[in-house]
């Protein structure tokens, strides 16, 4: 279940929608803190914003790695199945060629 959640999170983080939304929110955060007349909740150099982005990166990295590991395992399983199918097809082709040879001799 955790790996499926990791796939969903990785897909969301890796989308243009997320990148654009996050960029807009970051720009809005900075603009609001620069033009705020009375209350700067995170004045320049935006330490709270850096903390939030570091926190996001600390969780996003391992989640993306979990998703990539799962995809790697799935690709390896597909490769093994493809190899088995190819070996069976080769055996069938060999058997058909053997049958053709036996028919041509007779």
N, CA and C of each residue as an Amber inpcrd file, in Angstrom:
protein
   318
   0.8250000  -1.1980000   0.0000000   0.0000000   0.0000000   0.0000000
   0.8700000   1.2630000   0.0000000   1.9360000   1.2420000   0.8110000
   2.8150000   2.4020000   0.8790000   3.4700000   2.7180000  -0.4540000
   3.8150000   1.6650000  -1.2040000   4.4520000   1.8860000  -2.5020000
   3.4730000   2.4710000  -3.5120000   2.2160000   2.0820000  -3.4220000
   1.2080000   2.6630000  -4.3160000   0.9960000   4.1360000  -3.9830000
   1.0070000   4.4640000  -2.6980000   0.9020000   5.8640000  -2.2910000
   2.1230000   6.6310000  -2.7910000   3.3030000   6.0080000  -2.6670000
   4.5320000   6.6510000  -3.1510000   4.4570000   6.9050000  -4.6540000
   3.8850000   5.9670000  -5.4100000   3.7120000   6.1760000  -6.8560000
   2.8110000   7.3760000  -7.1350000   1.7200000   7.4850000  -6.3810000
   0.8100000   8.6070000  -6.5710000   1.4510000   9.9410000  -6.2290000
   2.1880000   9.9660000  -5.1130000   2.8600000  11.2010000  -4.7020000
   3.9330000  11.5760000  -5.7180000   4.7160000  10.5940000  -6.1640000
   5.7680000  10.8670000  -7.1470000   5.1690000  11.3710000  -8.4590000
   4.0400000  10.8140000  -8.8550000   3.3800000  11.2750000 -10.0790000
   2.8910000  12.7090000  -9.9200000   2.3680000  13.0340000  -8.7390000
   1.8860000  14.4000000  -8.4970000   3.0420000  15.3860000  -8.4440000
   4.1110000  15.0190000  -7.7550000   5.2650000  15.9160000  -7.6280000
   5.9480000  16.1130000  -8.9780000   5.9130000  15.1150000  -9.8110000
   6.5720000  15.2000000 -11.1050000   5.7020000  15.7760000 -12.2090000
   4.6510000  16.4700000 -11.8530000   3.7600000  17.0160000 -12.8780000
   3.9750000  18.5210000 -13.0350000   3.6210000  19.0180000 -14.2140000
   3.7130000  20.4560000 -14.4570000   2.7450000  21.2230000 -13.5730000
   1.6150000  20.6260000 -13.2610000   0.6500000  21.2800000 -12.3850000
   1.2760000  21.5950000 -11.0350000   1.9840000  20.6250000 -10.4720000
   2.6360000  20.8380000  -9.1810000   3.7200000  21.9030000  -9.2810000
   4.5290000  21.8330000 -10.3170000   5.6350000  22.7850000 -10.4690000
   5.0990000  24.2100000 -10.6190000   4.0880000  24.3830000 -11.4380000
   3.5220000  25.7180000 -11.6400000   2.8480000  26.2100000 -10.3610000
   2.0700000  25.3460000  -9.7090000   1.3970000  25.7300000  -8.4690000
   2.4110000  26.1150000  -7.4020000   3.4330000  25.3120000  -7.2410000
   4.4450000  25.6120000  -6.2340000   5.1820000  26.9140000  -6.5720000
   5.4880000  27.1370000  -7.8270000   6.1680000  28.3700000  -8.2240000
   5.3100000  29.5920000  -7.9280000   4.0240000  29.4980000  -8.2130000
   3.1160000  30.6120000  -7.9360000   3.0370000  30.8690000  -6.4350000
   2.9100000  29.8010000  -5.6470000   2.8390000  29.9630000  -4.1930000
   4.1250000  30.5590000  -3.6240000   5.2640000  30.1260000  -4.1260000
   6.5400000  30.6780000  -3.6500000   6.6640000  32.1560000  -4.0140000
   6.2940000  32.4970000  -5.2250000   6.3520000  33.9050000  -5.6400000
   5.3900000  34.7490000  -4.8070000   4.1880000  34.2320000  -4.5690000
   3.2080000  34.9390000  -3.7480000   3.7280000  35.1350000  -2.3250000
   4.3260000  34.0990000  -1.7610000   4.9150000  34.1690000  -0.4130000
   5.9500000  35.2900000  -0.3470000   6.8500000  35.3000000  -1.3250000
   7.9180000  36.3050000  -1.3170000   7.3670000  37.7130000  -1.5180000
   6.4390000  37.8660000  -2.4490000   5.8750000  39.1930000  -2.7180000
   5.1270000  39.7140000  -1.4970000   4.3070000  38.8570000  -0.8830000
   3.5550000  39.2900000   0.2950000   4.4880000  39.6820000   1.4400000
   5.5950000  38.9860000   1.5830000   6.5300000  39.3170000   2.6580000
   7.3450000  40.5630000   2.3470000   7.5650000  40.8390000   1.0990000
   8.3430000  42.0330000   0.7290000   7.4800000  43.2840000   0.8420000
   6.2120000  43.1970000   0.3870000   5.3820000  44.4010000   0.3720000
   4.5600000  44.5860000   1.6400000   4.6080000  43.6490000   2.5710000
   3.8430000  43.7880000   3.8160000   4.3440000  45.0100000   4.5770000
   3.4260000  45.9000000   4.9020000   3.8250000  47.1510000   5.5620000
   4.0340000  46.9560000   7.0580000   3.1950000  46.2030000   7.6890000
   3.2450000  46.1230000   9.1490000   3.8190000  44.7940000   9.6340000
   3.3120000  43.7080000   9.1150000   3.6700000  42.3950000   9.6730000
   4.3730000  41.5360000   8.6220000   5.6840000  41.3930000   8.7750000
   6.4570000  40.4640000   7.9320000   6.5640000  39.1520000   8.7030000
   5.8330000  38.1130000   8.3080000   5.9240000  36.8590000   9.0440000
   7.1740000  36.0830000   8.6650000   7.7600000  36.3790000   7.5090000
   9.0070000  35.7200000   7.0890000   9.8190000  36.7190000   6.2680000
  10.5030000  37.6420000   6.9360000  11.2380000  38.6730000   6.1910000
  12.3980000  38.0760000   5.4130000  12.8600000  38.8520000   4.4240000
  14.0240000  38.4560000   3.6310000  15.1550000  38.1100000   4.5800000
  15.8300000  37.0120000   4.4240000  16.0390000  36.0390000   3.3540000
  15.1170000  34.8250000   3.3970000  13.9110000  34.9820000   3.9330000
  12.8580000  33.9610000   3.9000000  13.2950000  32.6410000   4.5390000
  13.7000000  32.7000000   5.7880000  14.1840000  31.5160000   6.5060000
  13.0710000  30.4920000   6.6880000  11.8640000  30.9430000   7.0100000
  10.7420000  30.0100000   7.1780000  10.4170000  29.3090000   5.8530000
  10.4810000  30.0380000   4.7650000  10.2500000  29.4420000   3.4420000
  11.3220000  28.3990000   3.1300000  12.5720000  28.7090000   3.4390000
  13.6540000  27.7340000   3.2410000  13.4360000  26.4850000   4.0810000
  12.9630000  26.6660000   5.3130000  12.6810000  25.5230000   6.1770000
  11.5720000  24.6600000   5.5800000  10.5050000  25.3090000   5.0990000
   9.3950000  24.5530000   4.5020000   9.8470000  23.7880000   3.2620000
  10.6700000  24.4140000   2.4170000  11.1490000  23.7350000   1.2110000
  12.1110000  22.6000000   1.5490000  12.9270000  22.7840000   2.5760000
  13.8220000  21.7120000   3.0150000  13.0330000  20.5350000   3.5520000
  11.9830000  20.8330000   4.3010000  11.1120000  19.7830000   4.8350000
  10.4520000  19.0110000   3.6910000   9.9680000  19.7400000   2.6830000
   9.3460000  19.0980000   1.5250000  10.3510000  18.2060000   0.7950000
  11.5650000  18.7080000   0.6010000  12.5920000  17.9290000  -0.1080000
  13.0020000  16.6940000   0.6860000  13.0400000  16.8300000   2.0240000
  13.4260000  15.6910000   2.8660000  12.4420000  14.5390000   2.7290000
  11.1750000  14.8290000   2.4930000  10.1870000  13.7720000   2.3160000
  10.0220000  13.3640000   0.8620000  10.1560000  14.3070000  -0.0470000
   9.9430000  13.9970000  -1.4660000  11.0220000  13.0550000  -1.9990000
  12.2640000  13.2530000  -1.5880000  13.3600000  12.4140000  -2.0870000
  13.1440000  10.9310000  -1.8260000  12.9590000  10.5220000  -0.5690000
  12.7340000   9.0970000  -0.3010000  11.4630000   8.5460000  -0.9450000
  10.4140000   9.3570000  -1.0120000   9.1700000   8.8820000  -1.6350000
   9.3890000   8.6130000  -3.1190000  10.1010000   9.4970000  -3.7870000
  10.3910000   9.3010000  -5.2090000  11.2810000   8.0750000  -5.4020000
  12.2520000   7.8690000  -4.5070000  13.1140000   6.6810000  -4.5900000
  12.3040000   5.3990000  -4.4070000  11.3310000   5.4060000  -3.4820000
  10.4720000   4.2350000  -3.2990000   9.7140000   3.9250000  -4.5800000
   9.1980000   4.9500000  -5.2260000   8.4580000   4.7620000  -6.4710000
   9.3670000   4.2210000  -7.5670000  10.5790000   4.7590000  -7.6660000
  11.5180000   4.2830000  -8.6800000  11.9300000   2.8400000  -8.4150000
  12.1370000   2.4710000  -7.1570000  12.4810000   1.0840000  -6.8300000
  11.3580000   0.1350000  -7.2320000  10.1290000   0.5320000  -6.9850000
   8.9850000  -0.3030000  -7.3700000   8.9110000  -0.4500000  -8.8890000
   9.1260000   0.6410000  -9.6030000   9.1000000   0.5830000 -11.0610000
  10.2270000  -0.2900000 -11.5930000  11.3860000  -0.2500000 -10.9370000
  12.5140000  -1.0990000 -11.3430000  12.1670000  -2.5680000 -11.1570000
  11.5600000  -2.8990000 -10.0160000  11.1610000  -4.2920000  -9.7830000
  10.1330000  -4.7520000 -10.8140000   9.1940000  -3.8900000 -11.1580000
   8.1940000  -4.2520000 -12.1640000   8.8430000  -4.4570000 -13.5310000
   9.8060000  -3.6070000 -13.8810000  10.4980000  -3.7490000 -15.1700000
  11.2970000  -5.0550000 -15.2050000  11.9460000  -5.4070000 -14.0990000
  12.6960000  -6.6670000 -14.0560000  11.7670000  -7.8630000 -14.2000000
  10.5970000  -7.7930000 -13.5620000   9.6350000  -8.8910000 -13.6800000
   9.1360000  -9.0110000 -15.1290000   8.8630000  -7.8740000 -15.7710000
   8.4400000  -7.9140000 -17.1730000   9.5360000  -8.5020000 -18.0590000
  10.7830000  -8.1440000 -17.7910000  11.9020000  -8.6830000 -18.5720000
  12.0070000 -10.1920000 -18.4160000  11.8190000 -10.6940000 -17.1900000
  11.8540000 -12.1530000 -16.9740000  10.7170000 -12.8390000 -17.7390000
   9.5260000 -12.2460000 -17.7000000   8.3960000 -12.8340000 -18.4310000
   8.6360000 -12.7960000 -19.9390000   9.1910000 -11.6900000 -20.4360000
   9.5150000 -11.6050000 -21.8590000  10.5230000 -12.6750000 -22.2540000
  11.5250000 -12.9080000 -21.4120000  12.5110000 -13.9420000 -21.6970000
  11.8510000 -15.3190000 -21.7560000  10.9670000 -15.6030000 -20.8100000
  10.2850000 -16.8960000 -20.8170000   9.4300000 -17.0680000 -22.0750000
   8.7380000 -16.0010000 -22.4580000   7.9060000 -16.0690000 -23.6740000
   8.7870000 -16.2740000 -24.9000000   9.9030000 -15.5740000 -24.9660000
  10.8140000 -15.7300000 -26.1020000  11.3930000 -17.1430000 -26.1560000
  11.7280000 -17.7210000 -25.0060000  12.2500000 -19.0900000 -24.9790000
  11.1910000 -20.0860000 -25.4500000   9.9380000 -19.8840000 -25.0200000
   8.8620000 -20.7700000 -25.4840000   8.6370000 -20.6280000 -26.9870000
   8.6870000 -19.4070000 -27.4850000   8.5150000 -19.1930000 -28.9300000
   9.6550000 -19.8450000 -29.7010000  10.8630000 -19.7700000 -29.1630000
  12.0100000 -20.4110000 -29.8200000  11.8420000 -21.9280000 -29.8360000
  11.3510000 -22.5010000 -28.7490000  11.1170000 -23.9500000 -28.7070000
  10.0620000 -24.3480000 -29.7390000   9.0040000 -23.5510000 -29.8360000
   7.9580000 -23.8660000 -30.8180000   8.4890000 -23.7440000 -32.2430000
   9.2760000 -22.7090000 -32.4990000   9.8620000 -22.5480000 -33.8380000
  10.7770000 -23.7100000 -34.1770000  11.5650000 -24.1330000 -33.2130000
  12.4610000 -25.2660000 -33.4290000  11.6650000 -26.5280000 -33.7150000
  10.5770000 -26.7240000 -32.9920000   9.7380000 -27.9100000 -33.2070000
   9.0840000 -27.8530000 -34.5880000   8.6340000 -26.6830000 -35.0160000
   8.0270000 -26.5490000 -36.3490000   9.0550000 -26.8350000 -37.4360000
  10.2700000 -26.3130000 -37.2670000  11.3290000 -26.5930000 -38.2420000
  11.6610000 -28.0840000 -38.2880000  11.6730000 -28.7290000 -37.1490000
  11.9250000 -30.1720000 -37.1030000  10.8440000 -30.9250000 -37.8450000
   9.5750000 -30.4980000 -37.6530000   8.4800000 -31.1440000 -38.3420000
   8.5630000 -30.9260000 -39.8540000   8.9440000 -29.7210000 -40.3010000
   9.1150000 -29.4510000 -41.7350000  10.2180000 -30.3140000 -42.3280000
  11.3110000 -30.4600000 -41.6070000  12.4010000 -31.3130000 -42.0940000
  11.9380000 -32.7490000 -42.2420000  11.2110000 -33.2300000 -41.2340000
  10.7530000 -34.6160000 -41.2970000   9.7380000 -34.8110000 -42.4480000
   8.9270000 -33.7880000 -42.7180000   7.9860000 -33.8840000 -43.8400000
   8.6960000 -33.8260000 -45.1920000   9.7430000 -33.0230000 -45.2890000
  10.4350000 -32.8860000 -46.5610000  11.2630000 -34.1280000 -46.8870000
  11.7180000 -34.8430000 -45.8960000  12.4800000 -36.0760000 -46.1150000
  11.5300000 -37.2010000 -46.5450000  10.3520000 -37.2070000 -46.0280000
   9.4150000 -38.3020000 -46.2930000   8.7750000 -38.2160000 -47.6220000
